[in-house]
Amino acid sequence: MSTLYYVLFYSTLLLFHPIQWICFNLFGYKAHKKSVDLLNFFLVANTYVLGTSYKIENKEYLPEGVPLIIAANHQSLYDIPAIIWFMRKVHPKFISKIELAKGIPSISYNLKHGGSVVIDRKDPKQALSAIRDLSLYIEENKRSAVIFPEGTRSKTGKPKRFAENGLKVLCKYAPSAYIVPVTINNSWKMVRWGSFPLGIGNKLIFTIHKPFAVKDMPFVEAFEKTEKTIVERVIG
């Protein structure tokens, strides 16, 4: 089943790379956005061969027409296609490590052209500058930035300590944004044995919590509230 999944996964990436190129270069952002949404629909659907299911709680909490800072715990790479697909109405953009921006069909192209930013973890100055650029982008275009304050994914599902800097920059340069805490559960079970074999029959749960305005409280309070809200709903 894992082998079948990977055949579907890589086939999907290869198929959508030229589709993205055509959409972006001939028709612009809106067409490219639709192609990325469809790409991630299939990336989510591919996991069904592993018996994976998804539950998205409280989608109605996502406000439209305002910049959003979606902060979530991070359990695996399978967090990302689900966020892009199930939260597509708010145009989620990501802060990604620079290694993913080269050589990966579809994924690298979207990172370069879809509004996301890439950071070099070895260069804090570059990373903070890129996050600032993303902040200004969502502030101007009323879109969403997704940040995983843990930095790296948790291999056991137990949340790591949240880091302040990235979220602080997003709040500073997107002052009209709303923070949307999101708790992710069971995604780590997809890769509990590494990339092969993959976990079978897992139910991934994404719980969207009530958003709150950045301007309504000092950053320290907003950060503590975000971390507490997310961590409290992580299944032990």
DAHUHU-V504383 format. One record per residue. N is the residue number from 1. RES is the residue in three letters. PSI is psi in degrees with one decimal (NA if undefined). D_CENTER is the distance of its C-alpha to the mean C-alpha in Angstrom with 2 decimals. Layout:
N | RES | PSI | D_CENTER
N | RES | PSI | D_CENTER
//
This chain:
1 | MET | -37.5 | 25.61
2 | SER | -39.4 | 23.23
3 | THR | -44.7 | 25.14
4 | LEU | -42.5 | 24.87
5 | TYR | -47.4 | 21.12
6 | TYR | -33.0 | 20.85
7 | VAL | -45.7 | 23.34
8 | LEU | -41.5 | 21.30
9 | PHE | -53.5 | 18.01
10 | TYR | -32.2 | 19.74
11 | SER | -39.6 | 21.79
12 | THR | -44.9 | 18.86
13 | LEU | -42.2 | 17.47
14 | LEU | -38.4 | 21.06
15 | LEU | -42.2 | 21.77
16 | PHE | -10.6 | 18.96
17 | HIS | -53.5 | 19.42
18 | PRO | -30.2 | 22.69
19 | ILE | -44.3 | 21.54
20 | GLN | -44.8 | 18.82
21 | TRP | -46.8 | 21.55
22 | ILE | -46.9 | 24.01
23 | CYS | -45.4 | 21.85
24 | PHE | -46.7 | 20.78
25 | ASN | -27.1 | 24.25
26 | LEU | -27.6 | 26.41
27 | PHE | -10.8 | 24.71
28 | GLY | -166.5 | 22.12
29 | TYR | -47.0 | 18.74
30 | LYS | -44.2 | 19.15
31 | ALA | -40.9 | 20.17
32 | HIS | -41.3 | 17.51
33 | LYS | -42.9 | 14.82
34 | LYS | -37.5 | 16.65
35 | SER | -36.7 | 16.82
36 | VAL | -39.7 | 13.08
37 | ASP | -46.1 | 12.81
38 | LEU | -39.6 | 15.69
39 | LEU | -47.6 | 14.42
40 | ASN | -25.3 | 11.46
41 | PHE | -46.1 | 14.10
42 | PHE | -34.2 | 16.18
43 | LEU | -37.7 | 13.70
44 | VAL | -46.2 | 13.32
45 | ALA | -33.3 | 17.08
46 | ASN | -33.0 | 17.96
47 | THR | -12.2 | 17.07
48 | TYR | -26.3 | 19.75
49 | VAL | -17.4 | 22.38
50 | LEU | 4.9 | 21.43
51 | GLY | 17.7 | 22.12
52 | THR | 141.7 | 18.53
53 | SER | 163.7 | 18.01
54 | TYR | 141.2 | 15.36
55 | LYS | 121.0 | 16.04
56 | ILE | 112.6 | 14.07
57 | GLU | 133.0 | 16.11
58 | ASN | 39.5 | 16.95
59 | LYS | -25.0 | 15.14
60 | GLU | -13.8 | 18.15
61 | TYR | -16.9 | 17.01
62 | LEU | 111.2 | 14.57
63 | PRO | 148.1 | 16.90
64 | GLU | 155.9 | 17.24
65 | GLY | 9.1 | 18.92
66 | VAL | 152.4 | 17.74
67 | PRO | 141.5 | 15.10
68 | LEU | 144.6 | 12.40
69 | ILE | 102.6 | 10.69
70 | ILE | 110.7 | 8.11
71 | ALA | 128.2 | 8.80
72 | ALA | 154.1 | 8.20
73 | ASN | 160.3 | 10.06
74 | HIS | 119.9 | 8.92
75 | GLN | -26.0 | 11.20
76 | SER | 172.1 | 10.52
77 | LEU | -17.2 | 8.92
78 | TYR | -8.4 | 9.34
79 | ASP | -36.5 | 6.49
80 | ILE | -51.7 | 4.31
81 | PRO | -35.5 | 7.34
82 | ALA | -41.7 | 8.00
83 | ILE | -44.9 | 5.42
84 | ILE | -43.9 | 6.52
85 | TRP | -53.6 | 9.94
86 | PHE | -19.4 | 10.77
87 | MET | 26.3 | 9.52
88 | ARG | -25.1 | 10.74
89 | LYS | -18.6 | 13.56
90 | VAL | 13.7 | 11.83
91 | HIS | 61.1 | 10.50
92 | PRO | 134.0 | 6.85
93 | LYS | 153.0 | 6.91
94 | PHE | 156.9 | 5.52
95 | ILE | 108.0 | 8.04
96 | SER | 151.9 | 8.99
97 | LYS | 146.7 | 12.29
98 | ILE | -25.1 | 15.12
99 | GLU | -25.7 | 16.20
100 | LEU | -5.4 | 13.64
101 | ALA | 0.7 | 15.03
102 | LYS | 133.2 | 18.34
103 | GLY | 0.4 | 19.85
104 | ILE | 114.8 | 17.17
105 | PRO | 142.5 | 18.01
106 | SER | -53.9 | 15.60
107 | ILE | -50.3 | 12.56
108 | SER | -39.1 | 14.51
109 | TYR | -43.1 | 15.90
110 | ASN | -38.4 | 12.79
111 | LEU | -35.5 | 11.63
112 | LYS | -33.0 | 15.20
113 | HIS | -6.2 | 15.84
114 | GLY | -0.5 | 12.92
115 | GLY | -10.0 | 12.50
116 | SER | 170.7 | 9.93
117 | VAL | 155.2 | 11.80
118 | VAL | 145.1 | 12.80
119 | ILE | 148.4 | 14.54
120 | ASP | 109.6 | 17.50
121 | ARG | -17.6 | 17.48
122 | LYS | -5.2 | 21.25
123 | ASP | 84.3 | 21.65
124 | PRO | -35.7 | 20.63
125 | LYS | -44.4 | 22.23
126 | GLN | -40.3 | 20.22
127 | ALA | -46.2 | 16.91
128 | LEU | -35.0 | 17.92
129 | SER | -41.4 | 19.23
130 | ALA | -40.0 | 16.06
131 | ILE | -37.5 | 14.14
132 | ARG | -43.1 | 17.19
133 | ASP | -40.3 | 17.02
134 | LEU | -38.3 | 13.52
135 | SER | -47.9 | 15.03
136 | LEU | -35.9 | 18.00
137 | TYR | -47.7 | 16.15
138 | ILE | -31.4 | 14.42
139 | GLU | -42.7 | 17.75
140 | GLU | -39.8 | 19.74
141 | ASN | -1.1 | 17.85
142 | LYS | 49.0 | 16.65
143 | ARG | -167.3 | 13.00
144 | SER | 139.1 | 9.78
145 | ALA | 131.3 | 8.08
146 | VAL | 128.1 | 5.00
147 | ILE | 138.1 | 6.84
148 | PHE | 95.9 | 7.75
149 | PRO | -16.3 | 11.47
150 | GLU | -23.6 | 12.85
151 | GLY | -63.1 | 12.17
152 | THR | 155.6 | 12.62
153 | ARG | 152.0 | 11.95
154 | SER | 125.1 | 14.78
155 | LYS | -8.7 | 17.02
156 | THR | -3.0 | 18.92
157 | GLY | -19.8 | 16.54
158 | LYS | 123.6 | 18.37
159 | PRO | 141.4 | 16.29
160 | LYS | 170.2 | 17.16
161 | ARG | 134.6 | 18.37
162 | PHE | 140.2 | 15.96
163 | ALA | 144.8 | 16.64
164 | GLU | -34.4 | 17.64
165 | ASN | -49.6 | 17.67
166 | GLY | -45.9 | 14.23
167 | LEU | -35.8 | 14.04
168 | LYS | -42.3 | 17.70
169 | VAL | -42.6 | 17.40
170 | LEU | -44.1 | 14.84
171 | CYS | -37.1 | 17.31
172 | LYS | -43.3 | 20.29
173 | TYR | -0.8 | 19.52
174 | ALA | 67.2 | 17.92
175 | PRO | -18.7 | 20.68
176 | SER | 6.8 | 20.49
177 | ALA | 160.9 | 16.88
178 | TYR | 136.1 | 16.14
179 | ILE | 130.3 | 14.06
180 | VAL | 99.8 | 12.32
181 | PRO | 138.8 | 12.16
182 | VAL | 128.7 | 10.39
183 | THR | 127.9 | 12.02
184 | ILE | 130.9 | 11.00
185 | ASN | 142.5 | 14.22
186 | ASN | -3.3 | 15.71
187 | SER | -33.4 | 12.85
188 | TRP | -24.3 | 14.80
189 | LYS | -18.5 | 17.78
190 | MET | -31.2 | 16.60
191 | VAL | 32.3 | 17.36
192 | ARG | -24.8 | 19.99
193 | TRP | 20.1 | 22.49
194 | GLY | -160.4 | 20.36
195 | SER | -12.5 | 19.40
196 | PHE | 129.2 | 22.72
197 | PRO | 159.8 | 23.68
198 | LEU | 158.3 | 20.55
199 | GLY | 147.2 | 20.72
200 | ILE | 139.1 | 22.41
201 | GLY | 33.7 | 22.31
202 | ASN | 144.9 | 19.34
203 | LYS | 109.4 | 18.06
204 | LEU | 127.7 | 14.39
205 | ILE | 126.3 | 14.24
206 | PHE | 112.6 | 11.59
207 | THR | 114.5 | 13.68
208 | ILE | 123.8 | 13.03
209 | HIS | 166.1 | 15.55
210 | LYS | 129.6 | 17.75
211 | PRO | 158.8 | 16.58
212 | PHE | 149.7 | 19.01
213 | ALA | 136.7 | 20.03
214 | VAL | -39.5 | 19.66
215 | LYS | -10.8 | 23.33
216 | ASP | -10.5 | 24.62
217 | MET | 158.2 | 24.74
218 | PRO | 154.5 | 24.98
219 | PHE | -42.3 | 21.90
220 | VAL | -43.1 | 23.20
221 | GLU | -41.2 | 23.46
222 | ALA | -40.8 | 20.05
223 | PHE | -47.0 | 18.48
224 | GLU | -41.1 | 20.67
225 | LYS | -41.4 | 19.95
226 | THR | -50.1 | 16.17
227 | GLU | -45.4 | 16.59
228 | LYS | -43.5 | 19.41
229 | THR | -43.3 | 17.82
230 | ILE | -50.7 | 14.85
231 | VAL | -35.2 | 17.18
232 | GLU | -27.1 | 19.96
233 | ARG | 4.2 | 18.29
234 | VAL | 129.7 | 17.27
235 | ILE | 128.8 | 19.77
236 | GLY | NA | 22.10
//
